[in-house]
Amino acid sequence: MKAKTLDKKFENGESILDDLDLSKSRRPNQEQKRVNVDFPTWMIESLDREAKHLGVTRQSIIKVWLAERLEKIASNK
C-alpha cells in the first residue's frame, strides 16, 4: 500500500491496524537493557518500604526516581 492511500484511510477515520505489521514495531529510545547495580542493604530495605507504601515494585520505584532525576538534570541544561 502506498503512503498516500494509508494517509487517506487514517484521515477518513478508517482503521489502519490491519495494514500495519506490528510484530516489527518498536518505540525509539524505549528498548530495554538489563543492568546490575549493587546497593547497600539499608538502601534496599528503604526502597522496599517505599515501594510497598506506594504499591509498586522495587524496580518500578527505581525507574521512576531515576527518570525524574534525569529529566530534572536535562531541564537545567
VEXSE-302770 format. One record per residue: residue number from 0; residue in one letter; x, y, z of N, C-alpha, C in turn. Coordinates in pm, whole numbers. Layout:
BEGIN
n: NUM res: A n.X: X n.Y: Y n.Z: Z ca.X: X ca.Y: Y ca.Z: Z c.X: X c.Y: Y c.Z: Z;
...
! end
This chain:
BEGIN
n: 0 res: M n.X: 84 n.Y: -117 n.Z: 0 ca.X: 0 ca.Y: 0 ca.Z: 0 c.X: 89 c.Y: 124 c.Z: 0;
n: 1 res: K n.X: 50 n.Y: 222 n.Z: -77 ca.X: 125 ca.Y: 346 ca.Z: -84 c.X: 92 c.Y: 434 c.Z: 36;
n: 2 res: A n.X: 186 n.Y: 520 n.Z: 71 ca.X: 171 ca.Y: 608 ca.Z: 186 c.X: 48 c.Y: 698 c.Z: 172;
n: 3 res: K n.X: 22 n.Y: 746 n.Z: 51 ca.X: -93 ca.Y: 833 ca.Z: 30 c.X: -224 c.Y: 761 c.Z: 62;
n: 4 res: T n.X: -231 n.Y: 634 n.Z: 22 ca.X: -351 ca.Y: 555 ca.Z: 49 c.X: -369 c.Y: 533 c.Z: 199;
n: 5 res: L n.X: -259 n.Y: 501 n.Z: 267 ca.X: -263 ca.Y: 482 ca.Z: 412 c.X: -304 c.Y: 612 c.Z: 481;
n: 6 res: D n.X: -245 n.Y: 724 n.Z: 441 ca.X: -280 ca.Y: 854 ca.Z: 498 c.X: -428 c.Y: 885 c.Z: 480;
n: 7 res: K n.X: -479 n.Y: 857 n.Z: 362 ca.X: -620 ca.Y: 886 ca.Z: 332 c.X: -713 c.Y: 804 c.Z: 421;
n: 8 res: K n.X: -679 n.Y: 673 n.Z: 437 ca.X: -760 ca.Y: 588 ca.Z: 526 c.X: -759 c.Y: 644 c.Z: 668;
n: 9 res: F n.X: -642 n.Y: 681 n.Z: 715 ca.X: -629 ca.Y: 734 ca.Z: 851 c.X: -708 c.Y: 863 c.Z: 866;
n: 10 res: E n.X: -693 n.Y: 953 n.Z: 772 ca.X: -762 ca.Y: 1082 ca.Z: 778 c.X: -914 c.Y: 1066 c.Z: 771;
n: 11 res: N n.X: -960 n.Y: 959 n.Z: 705 ca.X: -1103 ca.Y: 933 ca.Z: 696 c.X: -1157 c.Y: 861 c.Z: 819;
n: 12 res: G n.X: -1069 n.Y: 835 n.Z: 915 ca.X: -1112 ca.Y: 769 ca.Z: 1038 c.X: -1124 c.Y: 618 c.Z: 1027;
n: 13 res: E n.X: -1073 n.Y: 563 n.Z: 917 ca.X: -1078 ca.Y: 417 ca.Z: 899 c.X: -964 c.Y: 354 c.Z: 978;
n: 14 res: S n.X: -984 n.Y: 229 n.Z: 1017 ca.X: -880 ca.Y: 157 ca.Z: 1089 c.X: -769 c.Y: 119 c.Z: 992;
n: 15 res: I n.X: -645 n.Y: 144 n.Z: 1035 ca.X: -530 ca.Y: 107 ca.Z: 953 c.X: -451 c.Y: -6 c.Z: 1018;
n: 16 res: L n.X: -500 n.Y: -59 n.Z: 1130 ca.X: -427 ca.Y: -162 ca.Z: 1203 c.X: -401 c.Y: -286 c.Z: 1118;
n: 17 res: D n.X: -496 n.Y: -325 n.Z: 1036 ca.X: -477 ca.Y: -444 ca.Z: 952 c.X: -370 c.Y: -422 c.Z: 845;
n: 18 res: D n.X: -338 n.Y: -297 n.Z: 817 ca.X: -239 ca.Y: -264 ca.Z: 715 c.X: -98 c.Y: -253 c.Z: 771;
n: 19 res: L n.X: -83 n.Y: -264 n.Z: 903 ca.X: 47 ca.Y: -248 ca.Z: 968 c.X: 100 c.Y: -382 c.Z: 1016;
n: 20 res: D n.X: 231 n.Y: -399 n.Z: 1010 ca.X: 296 ca.Y: -518 ca.Z: 1064 c.X: 349 c.Y: -481 c.Z: 1202;
n: 21 res: L n.X: 266 n.Y: -500 n.Z: 1304 ca.X: 301 ca.Y: -459 ca.Z: 1439 c.X: 404 c.Y: -550 c.Z: 1505;
n: 22 res: S n.X: 430 n.Y: -665 n.Z: 1444 ca.X: 529 ca.Y: -757 ca.Z: 1502 c.X: 670 c.Y: -698 c.Z: 1495;
n: 23 res: K n.X: 690 n.Y: -602 n.Z: 1409 ca.X: 822 ca.Y: -540 ca.Z: 1395 c.X: 825 c.Y: -399 c.Z: 1451;
n: 24 res: S n.X: 718 n.Y: -359 n.Z: 1518 ca.X: 714 ca.Y: -222 ca.Z: 1570 c.X: 801 c.Y: -211 c.Z: 1694;
n: 25 res: R n.X: 851 n.Y: -90 n.Z: 1716 ca.X: 931 ca.Y: -63 ca.Z: 1835 c.X: 917 c.Y: 84 c.Z: 1869;
n: 26 res: R n.X: 951 n.Y: 116 n.Z: 1992 ca.X: 945 ca.Y: 255 ca.Z: 2037 c.X: 1088 c.Y: 305 c.Z: 2049;
n: 27 res: P n.X: 1126 n.Y: 402 n.Z: 1967 ca.X: 1263 ca.Y: 453 ca.Z: 1972 c.X: 1299 c.Y: 502 c.Z: 2112;
n: 28 res: N n.X: 1419 n.Y: 472 n.Z: 2153 ca.X: 1473 ca.Y: 509 ca.Z: 2283 c.X: 1398 c.Y: 447 c.Z: 2400;
n: 29 res: Q n.X: 1318 n.Y: 344 n.Z: 2375 ca.X: 1245 ca.Y: 277 ca.Z: 2481 c.X: 1285 c.Y: 130 c.Z: 2494;
n: 30 res: E n.X: 1386 n.Y: 88 n.Z: 2417 ca.X: 1430 ca.Y: -50 ca.Z: 2426 c.X: 1484 c.Y: -76 c.Z: 2566;
n: 31 res: Q n.X: 1464 n.Y: -197 n.Z: 2613 ca.X: 1510 ca.Y: -234 ca.Z: 2746 c.X: 1651 c.Y: -291 c.Z: 2740;
n: 32 res: K n.X: 1731 n.Y: -260 n.Z: 2839 ca.X: 1863 ca.Y: -316 ca.Z: 2852 c.X: 1885 c.Y: -346 c.Z: 3000;
n: 33 res: R n.X: 1924 n.Y: -467 n.Z: 3029 ca.X: 1942 ca.Y: -508 ca.Z: 3169 c.X: 2074 c.Y: -457 c.Z: 3222;
n: 34 res: V n.X: 2069 n.Y: -403 n.Z: 3345 ca.X: 2190 ca.Y: -361 ca.Z: 3416 c.X: 2184 c.Y: -418 c.Z: 3558;
n: 35 res: N n.X: 2297 n.Y: -441 n.Z: 3615 ca.X: 2305 ca.Y: -486 ca.Z: 3753 c.X: 2368 c.Y: -376 c.Z: 3836;
n: 36 res: V n.X: 2305 n.Y: -346 n.Z: 3948 ca.X: 2354 ca.Y: -243 ca.Z: 4037 c.X: 2355 c.Y: -300 c.Z: 4178;
n: 37 res: D n.X: 2464 n.Y: -282 n.Z: 4248 ca.X: 2473 ca.Y: -327 ca.Z: 4386 c.X: 2439 c.Y: -211 c.Z: 4479;
n: 38 res: F n.X: 2346 n.Y: -236 n.Z: 4571 ca.X: 2306 ca.Y: -138 ca.Z: 4670 c.X: 2336 c.Y: -191 c.Z: 4809;
n: 39 res: P n.X: 2366 n.Y: -102 n.Z: 4903 ca.X: 2381 ca.Y: -147 ca.Z: 5041 c.X: 2246 c.Y: -197 c.Z: 5094;
n: 40 res: T n.X: 2251 n.Y: -285 n.Z: 5192 ca.X: 2129 ca.Y: -345 ca.Z: 5248 c.X: 2031 c.Y: -240 c.Z: 5297;
n: 41 res: W n.X: 2080 n.Y: -136 n.Z: 5366 ca.X: 1990 ca.Y: -35 ca.Z: 5418 c.X: 1912 c.Y: 34 c.Z: 5307;
n: 42 res: M n.X: 1977 n.Y: 50 n.Z: 5190 ca.X: 1912 ca.Y: 117 ca.Z: 5079 c.X: 1803 c.Y: 28 c.Z: 5019;
n: 43 res: I n.X: 1830 n.Y: -100 n.Z: 5008 ca.X: 1731 ca.Y: -196 ca.Z: 4958 c.X: 1609 c.Y: -197 c.Z: 5050;
n: 44 res: E n.X: 1635 n.Y: -201 n.Z: 5180 ca.X: 1525 ca.Y: -201 ca.Z: 5276 c.X: 1441 c.Y: -74 c.Z: 5267;
n: 45 res: S n.X: 1507 n.Y: 39 n.Z: 5250 ca.X: 1434 ca.Y: 165 ca.Z: 5234 c.X: 1354 c.Y: 167 c.Z: 5104;
n: 46 res: L n.X: 1415 n.Y: 120 n.Z: 4998 ca.X: 1344 ca.Y: 112 ca.Z: 4870 c.X: 1221 c.Y: 22 c.Z: 4881;
n: 47 res: D n.X: 1238 n.Y: -92 n.Z: 4946 ca.X: 1127 ca.Y: -187 ca.Z: 4960 c.X: 1014 c.Y: -127 c.Z: 5043;
n: 48 res: R n.X: 1048 n.Y: -54 n.Z: 5150 ca.X: 944 ca.Y: 9 ca.Z: 5231 c.X: 866 c.Y: 112 c.Z: 5150;
n: 49 res: E n.X: 939 n.Y: 195 n.Z: 5078 ca.X: 872 ca.Y: 298 ca.Z: 4998 c.X: 791 c.Y: 237 c.Z: 4885;
n: 50 res: A n.X: 845 n.Y: 135 n.Z: 4821 ca.X: 772 ca.Y: 67 ca.Z: 4714 c.X: 643 c.Y: 5 c.Z: 4767;
n: 51 res: K n.X: 651 n.Y: -58 n.Z: 4883 ca.X: 531 ca.Y: -118 ca.Z: 4945 c.X: 430 c.Y: -10 c.Z: 4978;
n: 52 res: H n.X: 477 n.Y: 101 n.Z: 5032 ca.X: 389 ca.Y: 213 ca.Z: 5067 c.X: 315 c.Y: 264 c.Z: 4943;
n: 53 res: L n.X: 385 n.Y: 271 n.Z: 4830 ca.X: 325 ca.Y: 321 ca.Z: 4706 c.X: 252 c.Y: 212 c.Z: 4627;
n: 54 res: G n.X: 271 n.Y: 86 n.Z: 4666 ca.X: 204 ca.Y: -24 ca.Z: 4596 c.X: 267 c.Y: -57 c.Z: 4463;
n: 55 res: V n.X: 399 n.Y: -40 n.Z: 4453 ca.X: 470 ca.Y: -71 ca.Z: 4328 c.X: 588 c.Y: -163 c.Z: 4361;
n: 56 res: T n.X: 654 n.Y: -210 n.Z: 4259 ca.X: 770 ca.Y: -295 ca.Z: 4280 c.X: 894 c.Y: -210 c.Z: 4304;
n: 57 res: R n.X: 995 n.Y: -274 n.Z: 4358 ca.X: 1124 ca.Y: -207 ca.Z: 4380 c.X: 1178 c.Y: -155 c.Z: 4246;
n: 58 res: Q n.X: 1171 n.Y: -237 n.Z: 4144 ca.X: 1222 ca.Y: -196 ca.Z: 4013 c.X: 1148 c.Y: -73 c.Z: 3962;
n: 59 res: S n.X: 1018 n.Y: -70 n.Z: 3981 ca.X: 940 ca.Y: 45 ca.Z: 3933 c.X: 980 c.Y: 174 c.Z: 4002;
n: 60 res: I n.X: 996 n.Y: 167 n.Z: 4132 ca.X: 1031 ca.Y: 290 ca.Z: 4204 c.X: 1170 c.Y: 339 c.Z: 4165;
n: 61 res: I n.X: 1262 n.Y: 247 n.Z: 4143 ca.X: 1397 ca.Y: 286 ca.Z: 4099 c.X: 1390 c.Y: 354 c.Z: 3963;
n: 62 res: K n.X: 1313 n.Y: 294 n.Z: 3871 ca.X: 1300 ca.Y: 352 ca.Z: 3737 c.X: 1238 c.Y: 491 c.Z: 3741;
n: 63 res: V n.X: 1132 n.Y: 506 n.Z: 3819 ca.X: 1064 ca.Y: 636 ca.Z: 3826 c.X: 1155 c.Y: 741 c.Z: 3886;
n: 64 res: W n.X: 1221 n.Y: 707 n.Z: 3996 ca.X: 1309 ca.Y: 806 ca.Z: 4061 c.X: 1427 c.Y: 843 c.Z: 3972;
n: 65 res: L n.X: 1484 n.Y: 746 n.Z: 3904 ca.X: 1594 ca.Y: 777 ca.Z: 3812 c.X: 1547 c.Y: 865 c.Z: 3697;
n: 66 res: A n.X: 1430 n.Y: 831 n.Z: 3642 ca.X: 1376 ca.Y: 911 ca.Z: 3531 c.X: 1350 c.Y: 1054 c.Z: 3575;
n: 67 res: E n.X: 1292 n.Y: 1071 n.Z: 3695 ca.X: 1266 ca.Y: 1206 ca.Z: 3745 c.X: 1396 c.Y: 1285 c.Z: 3760;
n: 68 res: R n.X: 1496 n.Y: 1221 n.Z: 3814 ca.X: 1625 ca.Y: 1289 ca.Z: 3834 c.X: 1690 c.Y: 1326 c.Z: 3701;
n: 69 res: L n.X: 1687 n.Y: 1233 n.Z: 3605 ca.X: 1747 ca.Y: 1260 ca.Z: 3475 c.X: 1673 c.Y: 1370 c.Z: 3400;
n: 70 res: E n.X: 1540 n.Y: 1373 n.Z: 3412 ca.X: 1461 ca.Y: 1480 ca.Z: 3350 c.X: 1493 c.Y: 1615 c.Z: 3413;
n: 71 res: K n.X: 1510 n.Y: 1616 n.Z: 3545 ca.X: 1545 ca.Y: 1739 ca.Z: 3615 c.X: 1681 c.Y: 1790 c.Z: 3569;
n: 72 res: I n.X: 1778 n.Y: 1701 n.Z: 3557 ca.X: 1911 ca.Y: 1739 ca.Z: 3510 c.X: 1904 c.Y: 1794 c.Z: 3368;
n: 73 res: A n.X: 1827 n.Y: 1726 n.Z: 3283 ca.X: 1816 ca.Y: 1769 ca.Z: 3143 c.X: 1749 c.Y: 1907 c.Z: 3132;
n: 74 res: S n.X: 1651 n.Y: 1934 n.Z: 3218 ca.X: 1580 ca.Y: 2062 ca.Z: 3210 c.X: 1666 c.Y: 2178 c.Z: 3262;
n: 75 res: N n.X: 1768 n.Y: 2148 n.Z: 3343 ca.X: 1855 ca.Y: 2253 ca.Z: 3394 c.X: 1967 c.Y: 2289 c.Z: 3298;
n: 76 res: K n.X: 1980 n.Y: 2217 n.Z: 3190 ca.X: 2088 ca.Y: 2245 ca.Z: 3094 c.X: 2046 c.Y: 2349 c.Z: 2995;
! end
